Amino acid sequence: MTVYDTITADQIEVADQVLVNNIDPVEVTKVVDSGDSIMVKGYSHLTGDDVSYILTADTEVALWSA
C-alpha cells in the first residue's frame, strides 16, 4: 500500500481508497454527507468485511493505492 495524499472526510468520494484512523484501508462504496459528519461505507482490507465509519467533516484521511 502506498499513501499518496491526505484529504478531509468531506472530500471523500465513492471509489476512493482511504486509510481510516491511520489503521483501516477502506475501498469506499458509499458516502453520506450530513454537513458536520460524514458516513463512509466500504470494504475493509483490515477485517475483510464491509464497514461503516462516521467521521467529522474535518477529519483527515490518507488516500492510498495498491
Buried (B, 14 or more C-beta within 10 A) or exposed (E): EEBEEEBBBBBBEEEBBBBBEEEBBBBBEEBEEEEEBBBBBBBBBEEEEEBEBEBEBEBEBBBBEE
